[in-house]
Amino acid sequence: MTESPREVLARYHQAMKDMNADDLADLYAPDAVHVFPFLAPGRPPEYRGREEVRAGYREAWAGRPVRLTEIHDVVVYETADPELVVGEWSATGTVAATGQPFALSGLLVLRVRDGRIVEVRDYMDALNSARQLGRLPALATALTPA
């Protein structure tokens, strides 16, 4: 039986909490597109295809800079389009290097066809993440014209 967009979103959140790039990528269709509409320095504007998703998240999670303990306050908005679901979320955990608390929020717009993600629009608070990870100076440098 094919999973609904809501069920795929729940599995997506679990893969994120587990920081498991394989479980995450396996939710995608081979030719899916994952777009980051907001500026997220150090991250490409999009991943094209399941294998780019897999490689991109493996790299992003290398060394596990954050240990997520919970994804919570999930609000799911279903739309008139049966393929489209919107999920608002918050996550908490700790910064691996310091043990300090970490909190992040975001919004995902998923298009799911035949039980596989074909498109994601991923809106995440990258600036807050950089602040909590102590990466603001490097971020400012990266954003300053040469």
Summary of the structure (lengths in Angstrom):
residues: 146
radius of gyration: 15.3
end to end distance: 53.7
largest distance: 53.7
contacts: 405
relative contact order: 0.20
helix: 31%
strand: 40%
